[in-house]
Amino acid sequence: MTYLEFEKPLAEIEGKAEELRALARQNEKMDVEKEAAALDRKAEQLLKDLYKDLTPWRKCLVARHPDRPHCSDYIDALFTEYTPLAGDRNFADDHAIMGGLARFNDAPVVVIGHEKGNDTKSRIEHNFGMARPEGYRKAVRLMDMADRFNLPVITLVDTPGAYPGKGAEERGQSEAIARSTEKCLQIGVPLVSVIIGEGGSGGAVAFATADRIAMLEHAVYSVISPEGCASILWKDAEKMREAAEALRLTAQDLQKLGVIDRIIKEPLGGAQRGKKEAIDAVGKAVEMMLKELSGKSRTDLVRDRRQKFLRMGSKGLAA
C-alpha cells in the first residue's frame, strides 16, 4: 500500500498490526490476533475520520494516487471483446490514449480513455496520461467510427492535462484538442464520460463534452492544476492548497455548479483501497447513464448536448 502524506498516522497503525502478524507467522506459539484486531479497528476508525471531510487539496492527492484503477483496469473489467485502434493516420500512435471497439453489457460500443500506467516503465510509455495531438486525432477517428455505425461512446478521463512539449505544439496540440471537443458536440450517438482520477484542462474537456458526465467521489476536474494556478496567481507553487480551494475542482462543487451530472461513491479510503468495488460502481453508473439516453434521436442528442454546455456557464454564475 502506498500512503499519502496525510495518511502517515494510518500507515503507522496498519504497519504495527502487520508487524505483529509477521511475528506470529514466525513463531506459531505467539497469539497476537487480539492486539492486531484492536489495531485494525483503530485504523478503520482513523480511515473514516481522515476521509470524512477531505479538503480539495487532499482530494487532488487521492485523485493522483498511483494505486487507483486506471483506464486499462476499467476496460479489462467492464468490457469484452475489446479491439484497440492505433494511430491517427497522420503521424503516430499515442499510447497516452487507449481506445477501440468493445462490448459493454454485451452491446457494441466505442471506449476511449487516458492511460497513465501503473509502474515506472508503463508510465513513461503512456507519458503519464498526457496526450499529444495524435492521441486526440485518434480519438476523433474513433468518434467518427462510432457515429458512422451508431455506437454509443464511453470515455474515461484521467489526465493532468495535454502534453505541453515543443513537438506537440508544432504538430497542433490546441487544434487537435479543439477538433476532439468539436467532434464530441457533433456525433449523433450517446456519449457518456467518467472522470476516474484527474480531469485536467482542455486535455480532459476534449473527452468530457458529453451528454452525461460522472465523477468518482474523490476525483478532481479543473481548468488548471492547483500548482499551475498558484504559480500564475501568486508566483508560488507552494500555495497549491489555497488554489485548490479557489478552483472548486471537487465532484461535490462541480455537481452544485451543474458541470457534472452524477457522483460515483468510492470505497472507504478511496478507489485504491477497493479497486473492484470502484470499477463495479463506475460500470453501474455508465449503464444508468446510457439507459437515460436510450431512445433519443440523433437530432435530439446533438441538440440537448449543445444546450447542456450553453447553459452551463449561466448556471455556474448564478450559483
Secondary structure, 3 states (H helix, E strand, C coil): CCCCHHHHHHHHHHHHHHHHHHHHHHCCCCCCHHHHHHHHHHHHHHHHHHHHCCCHHHHHHHHCCCCCCCHHHHHHHHEEEEEECCCCCCCCCCCCEEEEEEEECCEEEEEEEECCCCCHHHHHHCHHHCCCHHHHHHHHHHHHHHHHCCCCEEEEEEECCCCCCHHHHHCCHHHHHHHHHHHHHHCCCCEEEEEEEEEEHHHHHHHHCCCEEEEECCCEEECCCHHHHHHHHCCCHHHHHHHHHHHCCEHHHHHHHCCCCEEECCCCCCHHHCHHHHHHHHHHHHHHHHHHHCCCCHHHHHHHHHHHHHHHHHHHHHC
